């Protein structure tokens, strides 16, 4: 009798209209490769809670901003925790998975992050700037983000409800993303043109760059899963954290060469096997 293959419910919104990205292409490719070792079924994030009981684990991938299905996500999360269903990435992430509070925590801890406060009236705690970024605390994909002059940054705007994040506007040279599976670095990509965030090219990180990115991966304490550390190159040459994506980070696999893509798939496959064994979902 052949060994039973692990069954994974793969959560994705194939129709989400992501700017500059095609979720569907990335997930079609990745599932085509993961099917070599796992039995997979794809579902929309709104269907995950109802379907998850028939699988050994749930893998959350390009499921889109949670704001678009917040009720369904809360139901899914509560059900997974109540039933002990393994979820990859695990639901213990401290980055975007838990909201934007980590930007405030990292600022208070003095880590290299774009300085952030949680209320416009706390503007005095930030470095002085001519412009500031004001965005909803629960925002995603730049929804609701505003760049305002200093004179307007200290007062909440209509509709803000005071539940916003405020940061100095950083006139950065470029953005760069570091991709990890478990705690292992896989590849880095950067956007040479700040106005074209998703026009990405391979990036060869320095040892200092990797030390920067690994610091946040270590802070997050996720033993299993895929993480993306987004940073910007500030005017002084240093890197500053923009986001720590640990829920459903887009991977930009189409920007990689075949060899790098194959290494990433192999690392993800091995990580999933380790995760399933550690969670008790499969034996061996």
C-alpha positions as CSV (number, residue, x, y, z in Angstrom):
1,X,0.0,0.0,0.0
2,X,1.4,3.4,-0.9
3,X,1.9,5.9,1.9
4,X,-1.0,8.4,2.4
5,X,0.0,11.8,1.1
6,X,-0.7,14.9,3.3
7,X,-3.8,16.8,2.4
8,X,-3.5,20.6,2.2
9,X,-6.2,23.2,1.8
10,X,-4.5,26.0,-0.2
11,X,-6.2,29.3,0.4
12,X,-6.0,31.9,-2.3
13,X,-8.1,34.6,-4.0
14,X,-7.2,33.9,-7.7
15,X,-9.4,36.8,-8.9
16,X,-8.1,39.5,-6.6
17,X,-7.1,42.5,-8.7
18,X,-3.6,43.2,-7.2
19,X,-1.9,46.2,-8.7
20,X,1.2,45.1,-10.6
21,X,0.9,41.4,-9.6
22,X,-1.0,38.3,-10.8
23,X,-1.9,36.2,-7.8
24,X,-3.4,33.6,-10.0
25,X,-0.2,32.9,-12.0
26,X,1.9,32.6,-8.9
27,X,-0.5,30.2,-7.2
28,X,-1.1,28.1,-10.3
29,X,2.7,27.6,-10.5
30,X,3.3,26.9,-6.9
31,X,0.5,24.5,-6.5
32,X,1.6,22.7,-9.6
33,X,4.9,22.0,-8.0
34,X,3.6,21.2,-4.5
35,X,1.2,18.6,-5.9
36,X,4.2,16.4,-6.5
37,X,4.2,15.6,-2.8
38,X,0.9,16.8,-1.4
39,X,-2.8,16.4,-2.2
40,X,-4.0,19.9,-2.7
41,X,-7.3,21.7,-3.1
42,X,-7.7,25.4,-3.7
43,X,-10.4,27.6,-2.0
44,X,-11.3,31.2,-1.6
45,X,-10.6,32.7,1.9
46,X,-14.3,33.0,2.5
47,X,-14.7,29.2,2.2
48,X,-11.7,28.1,4.3
49,X,-13.6,27.8,7.7
50,X,-16.2,25.5,6.1
51,X,-13.8,23.3,4.3
52,X,-10.8,23.0,6.6
53,X,-11.9,19.9,8.5
54,X,-11.3,17.6,5.6
55,X,-7.5,18.4,5.5
56,X,-4.4,17.8,7.4
57,X,-3.4,21.5,7.3
58,X,-4.3,24.8,5.7
59,X,-1.8,26.8,3.7
60,X,-2.7,30.5,3.4
61,X,-1.1,32.1,0.4
62,X,-2.2,34.9,-1.9
63,X,-5.6,35.4,-0.2
64,X,-5.7,39.2,-0.5
65,X,-6.0,41.9,2.2
66,X,-7.9,40.6,5.2
67,X,-10.0,43.7,5.2
68,X,-11.9,42.4,2.2
69,X,-13.2,39.4,4.2
70,X,-12.5,40.3,7.8
71,X,-15.6,38.4,9.1
72,X,-14.6,35.2,7.3
73,X,-11.0,35.5,8.4
74,X,-11.9,35.9,12.1
75,X,-14.2,32.8,11.8
76,X,-11.4,30.8,10.1
77,X,-8.8,31.9,12.7
78,X,-11.1,31.1,15.6
79,X,-12.1,27.7,14.2
80,X,-8.5,26.7,13.4
81,X,-7.4,27.6,17.0
82,X,-10.4,25.8,18.5
83,X,-9.9,22.6,16.5
84,X,-6.1,22.6,16.5
85,X,-5.9,22.6,12.7
86,X,-2.4,23.3,11.6
87,X,-2.1,26.6,9.6
88,X,0.9,27.5,7.5
89,X,2.0,30.2,8.3
90,X,1.3,29.4,11.9
91,X,-1.1,31.9,13.5
92,X,1.4,33.1,16.1
93,X,3.1,35.6,13.8
94,X,3.9,39.0,15.2
95,X,4.1,40.9,11.9
96,X,1.3,41.9,9.6
97,X,-0.6,38.8,10.6
98,X,-1.3,40.5,13.9
99,X,-2.0,44.0,12.5
100,X,0.4,47.0,12.4
101,X,1.1,47.2,16.1
102,X,4.5,45.8,15.5
103,X,5.6,49.0,13.8
104,X,4.9,50.9,17.0
105,X,6.6,48.2,19.1
106,X,9.7,48.2,16.9
107,X,9.9,52.0,17.0
108,X,9.7,52.0,20.8
109,X,12.4,49.3,20.9
110,X,14.7,51.4,18.8
111,X,15.0,48.9,15.9
112,X,15.7,50.1,12.3
113,X,12.1,50.7,11.2
114,X,10.5,53.8,9.7
115,X,9.6,55.7,12.9
116,X,5.9,55.2,13.6
117,X,3.3,56.6,16.0
118,X,-0.3,55.5,16.5
119,X,-2.0,58.9,16.8
120,X,-1.6,62.2,14.9
121,X,-1.3,64.0,18.2
122,X,1.9,62.1,18.9
123,X,3.6,63.6,15.9
124,X,6.1,65.4,18.1
125,X,7.7,62.0,18.9
126,X,8.8,61.6,15.2
127,X,11.7,63.1,13.4
128,X,10.7,66.4,11.8
129,X,9.8,66.2,8.2
130,X,8.2,68.3,5.5
131,X,5.7,65.6,4.7
132,X,4.2,62.7,6.6
133,X,2.5,59.4,5.7
134,X,-0.9,58.8,7.4
135,X,-2.5,55.4,6.9
136,X,-5.2,53.3,8.5
137,X,-4.0,51.0,11.2
138,X,-5.9,48.1,9.5
139,X,-5.0,49.2,6.0
140,X,-3.4,47.1,3.3
141,X,-2.2,47.5,-0.3
142,X,-2.0,51.3,0.3
143,X,-5.7,51.6,0.7
144,X,-6.5,54.9,2.6
145,X,-2.8,56.0,2.6
146,X,-2.3,59.7,2.5
147,X,0.9,61.8,2.1
148,X,0.3,65.2,3.8
149,X,2.3,68.3,4.6
150,X,3.5,68.8,8.2
151,X,0.7,71.3,8.9
152,X,-2.0,68.7,8.2
153,X,-0.4,65.7,9.8
154,X,-1.2,66.5,13.5
155,X,-5.0,66.5,13.0
156,X,-7.1,63.5,12.2
157,X,-8.9,63.6,8.8
158,X,-12.6,62.9,8.3
159,X,-13.1,59.1,8.4
160,X,-9.8,58.4,10.2
161,X,-11.5,57.7,13.5
162,X,-8.1,58.3,15.1
163,X,-7.1,54.7,14.3
164,X,-4.2,55.5,12.1
165,X,-0.4,55.3,11.9
166,X,1.7,58.3,11.2
167,X,5.3,58.1,9.8
168,X,7.7,60.7,8.4
169,X,7.8,60.6,4.6
170,X,11.1,58.9,3.6
171,X,12.5,59.9,0.2
172,X,14.1,56.6,-0.2
173,X,16.4,55.5,-3.1
174,X,14.6,52.1,-3.6
175,X,12.7,49.3,-1.9
176,X,14.1,45.9,-1.4
177,X,12.5,42.7,-0.1
178,X,14.1,39.7,1.5
179,X,12.3,36.3,1.3
180,X,12.7,33.6,3.9
181,X,11.4,30.1,4.4
182,X,11.5,29.2,8.1
183,X,14.6,31.1,9.2
184,X,16.5,30.5,6.0
185,X,17.2,33.3,3.5
186,X,16.1,32.4,0.0
187,X,16.4,35.4,-2.3
188,X,16.1,39.2,-2.5
189,X,14.4,41.5,-5.0
190,X,14.4,45.2,-5.3
191,X,12.5,47.9,-7.2
192,X,15.0,50.3,-8.6
193,X,12.2,52.8,-9.5
194,X,10.4,54.0,-6.3
195,X,7.4,54.8,-8.4
196,X,7.1,51.2,-9.7
197,X,6.9,49.0,-6.5
198,X,6.3,45.7,-8.3
199,X,8.8,46.1,-11.2
200,X,11.3,44.0,-9.4
201,X,14.8,42.8,-10.2
202,X,17.2,40.4,-8.5
203,X,19.2,41.9,-5.7
204,X,22.5,40.7,-4.3
205,X,22.4,41.6,-0.6
206,X,25.4,42.4,1.4
207,X,26.2,40.7,4.7
208,X,24.9,43.8,6.5
209,X,21.7,43.7,4.5
210,X,21.1,40.1,5.5
211,X,21.9,40.9,9.2
212,X,19.2,43.6,9.0
213,X,16.6,41.2,7.5
214,X,17.5,38.3,9.8
215,X,17.0,40.5,12.9
216,X,13.3,40.9,12.1
217,X,12.8,37.2,11.2
218,X,14.4,36.3,14.6
219,X,12.1,38.9,16.3
220,X,9.1,37.3,14.8
221,X,9.9,33.8,16.3
222,X,8.0,31.8,13.6
223,X,9.6,28.4,13.4
224,X,7.8,27.5,10.2
225,X,6.5,29.5,7.3
226,X,7.3,32.0,4.5
227,X,8.1,35.6,5.4
228,X,9.0,38.7,3.4
229,X,11.0,41.5,5.0
230,X,10.3,44.8,3.1
231,X,12.7,47.6,3.6
232,X,13.7,50.9,2.0
233,X,17.1,52.4,1.4
234,X,17.0,55.7,3.3
235,X,18.8,58.9,2.2
236,X,21.6,58.1,4.8
237,X,22.3,54.7,3.2
238,X,20.7,52.7,5.9
239,X,17.9,50.2,5.5
240,X,14.6,50.8,7.4
241,X,11.9,48.3,7.8
242,X,8.7,49.1,5.9
243,X,6.7,45.9,6.5
244,X,7.1,42.4,7.9
245,X,4.8,40.2,5.8
246,X,4.0,37.0,7.6
247,X,0.4,36.2,6.7
248,X,0.2,35.9,2.9
249,X,3.3,37.5,1.3
250,X,3.4,37.7,-2.4
251,X,6.6,36.0,-3.6
252,X,7.2,37.5,-7.1
253,X,8.3,34.1,-8.3
254,X,8.0,35.3,-11.9
255,X,11.0,37.7,-11.2
256,X,13.3,34.7,-10.4
257,X,15.4,32.6,-12.7
258,X,14.6,28.9,-12.9
259,X,17.3,27.8,-10.6
260,X,16.4,30.2,-7.8
261,X,12.7,29.3,-8.2
262,X,13.5,25.6,-7.9
263,X,15.5,26.1,-4.8
264,X,12.6,28.1,-3.2
265,X,10.1,25.4,-4.1
266,X,12.3,22.7,-2.6
267,X,12.7,24.8,0.6
268,X,9.0,25.3,0.9
269,X,8.3,21.6,0.3
270,X,10.8,20.6,3.0
271,X,9.4,23.2,5.4
272,X,5.8,22.0,4.9
273,X,6.9,18.4,5.7
274,X,8.7,19.6,8.8
275,X,5.7,21.6,9.8
276,X,3.3,18.7,9.3
277,X,5.4,16.4,11.4
278,X,5.9,19.0,14.2
279,X,2.2,19.7,14.3
280,X,1.4,16.0,14.5
281,X,-0.7,16.2,11.3
282,X,1.3,13.3,9.8
283,X,3.7,10.7,11.1
284,X,7.3,10.2,10.2
